[in-house]
């Protein structure tokens, strides 16, 4: 799980700076201890509009059908 450090600290063989984002190691309670907060996943910039993308095939098929009916 991706987290962001709320404070600087050292533990589990690593040093973490305040604001650093990293994957939470297994077996640590840093989230419960309040040292880190979950990072909400965000889509990559090049994928931001994928949810709003429209498949043009049905519209094109409808347009071809109207043109053929003329």
N, C-alpha and C positions, 0 to 999 in steps of 0.2 A: 504494500500500500504506500502511496506517495504522500509524504509529509513535508512540512516546512518548520524549521526550528524557530521557536519563539524566543529562546535565549541561547547564548553560547554555552556549550558544555562539552565534556569529554567522557567517553564511556565505550565499553565493548570494543576497545582497540581503535577507536576513531575519535577525532576532534571535529566538532560541528560548530560552525559559526552561525550567529543569529541571522535568520532570513534564508539560510541555505535550504534547498529542496533536495530530498533524497528518498530512496526506498527504505522503509523501516525494516531494520534487521529482525530476524526471528528471535523470539525469546526475550524481548525487552519490553518494559512497561513505560516507555517514555511518553506515550499518548496519555495514559492514565495519570502519570506524574505531572502532566502539564508542560512538559518540555517542548512538545511538538504539537502541531495541529494538522488535520487532514487537508490535503490540497484537492480541490474539486477538479476533476478532469475537464479539460477544454479541448475542443477539436483543433486540429492543426489548421493554420490559416488557409492553406490551399483546400481544405475540406469543409470550410465553414458553411458554404452554400449547398452542400450535397443534400441536406435534408429538404431543401426547398426546390431541388432540381425537378424538372418536369420532363417526362418521356415524350419526345416529339412524335413518336410513331403513331399514336392514336389520332392526333390532330392532323397529321399528314394524310392518313388513311381516309379520314372524314373529308378532307379537302379534295382528295382524288375522287371520292365517290360523288361529291357534289358536282365536280367538273365533268365526270363521265355521264351524269344524269342530264346535263344540258343538251 
